[in-house]
Amino acid sequence: MKLSSATVRLIIPAASLALLLVAVFYMQPRAMSYTGLNLLFNLAVPIALATIAQMLIMAVNDLDLSMGTFVSFCACVAATFLQTSPAIGILIFLGAIAVYAAIGVVIHVRELPSIVVTLGMSFVWGGLAVLLLPSPGGVAPGWVRWLMTAKPPVVPVAIVASILIAAITHFVVMRSSFGVAIRGVGGNHRSVERAGWSVIRLRAATYALAGVFAVLSGVALVGLTTSADANIALRYTLLSIAGVILGGGEFVGGKVSPIGAVIGALTLTLAGSFLSFMRISPDWQIGAQGAILVVVLALRLALNRLETREKTR
Amino acid sequence: MNASRLLLAKPWIWSFAATAIVWLVTILFTGVASSLGLSQAALTFAAFSVIVGIGQMFVITLGPGNIDLSVPSTMTLSGTLALKLMDVQDGMILFGLALSVLIGFLVGIGNYALIKLLRIPPIIATLSMSFVVQSTAIWSNRGLRIKPPQSLAEFTTSSLGGIPNIALVALALSLIAWVLLEKSIYGRWISAIGQSTFAARMTGIPVDGTRFVTYILCAVLASVAGYLLASFSGGAALNMGAEYLLMSIAVVVIGGTAVAGGNSNIPGIWGASLFMFLVVSMLNTYGFGAGFRLILTGLIIIAVILLAGGRQSAR
């Protein structure tokens, strides 16, 4: 049987997730239940959404360093305006998405490095979040809370949500012509332009779509934590980038994989639980997380080598 | 006419112009009397950003994707361990410095080993490395906050002829970096690699060796900055490097170094570091709250980039 390289790209993240899951089950058999799985993967939903947002930006060869502060900002809006006056909350979210589209346009028109512009934006979102919630507080809207703590039969909500996210984004990014054009901008924007697409519109749409997923991430996060804080999601910037890479994505060339990105986000979340089951002292938890990242990427390298050896044969 | 056009063509001139404007606006509010104090504070705090910024600049010059995210944790680890080794004894100052340089070496070697052996993109490799380094710092930081040796603390907080000692150290390091970059073969090599790694390899430049040295250089500069910062602020703290992650990238880019690599400049780092400090202190003197201060800082960064970037695309 011949495997396409896209499938091989997916096998590695999936295998590492499975390996980690087996290790967790081995150490803590009680985790092998509905509640256990839900607890393990609960926090994965907002991380997966943020990872998808980052993946979209990376598909057009850019990088969003403001992801963490933007998700924090969205969480603050969700815990304040969306709860007290939903209409204003939704308007703010639409405005924020429009700002994301505008960033895409500015980056494209002035040929600016995305790293710097989003670095600047990270201060802006951080400032707005501090203005909204100077101290931790706010309340999650009831329906968000209900959605995130729902108990569907057989499969926990965290897993249902992850599969849904993966399926929808897979369809949009890998199957629709819009998705092909987005990845084309990352691969060779000149040829996309010659094919009659407007690259500036594509980039704006990509950024807006990333904004939508980041907003969803913030809302989902508040649904889990019940209240928000201006610094609630700062680590999402690096987590989302790491998730995309773990899932087989690349920084340039429009090579991304939505399913891989979701699996990458799940792996990163599981790594945290794995370490607490291992009873590693809290001092070394961050370090061990780094080590897991390295091991998974080393596995990927080994499998890639196998793949090229097959080709040369 | 010709001279002014030459000056305007320098990418770093913009960061200095912005710095001068912000300085004037702040002085307008606080009065001329405070100008000396403000300038000294700006030089001191800018010096730390300059030292880490130079290291980051060398790495960014290597080309797209090259960035060192382990800067903050390296600073923390080096500050923590150096103060622990010195243990308030003046005689140990040089050993402390040697230890922090050694830490920089080890982190740099670790970073490049991950990048090269595992072929991990630098951003992820240095991120993983920073997790490990941060953990080591947390583990070793148990117990009381250790003060720096008396004379080292005095050195870092005093000034010579009105210029803070820290700024003089940063100036000396900048001069060395400038010579390395502009006058040495190594500087030519990193620019060549940044412009086209493939072409550089074809011309026989030792690409791997050069990148290896660059990552070590960046980590060593970060750990020296951590050593100085811990001595300056009277002890190491676990979060002392945190703000320098974004700062080190911001000063490099605002200073006019090309993010795509292959083109770097050192004066711009000074301009940008002074600018970043002065913006925050200007917004402070005008009595803005933390939220507005952050928003305005972000908008000003973007405005500077828009101005500087527009100039490039017009060419």
Interface residues (C-beta under 8 A of the other chain):
Chain A: L65 V106 R110 E111 L112 P113 I115 V116 V117 L119 G120 M121 S122 F123 V124 W125 G126 G127 L128 A129 V130 L131 P134 L238 I241 A242 I245 E250 F251 V252 S281 D283 W284 Q285 I286 G287 A288 Q289 G290 A291 L293 V294 L297 A298 L301
Chain B: P64 G65 L69 L114 L118 R119 I120 P121 I123 I124 L127 S128 M129 S130 F131 V132 V133 Q134 S135 T136 I138 W139 L246 I249 A250 V253 I254 V259 A260 G289 A290 G291 F292 R293 L294 I295 L296 T297 G298 L299 I301 I302 I305 L306 G309 G310 Q312 S313
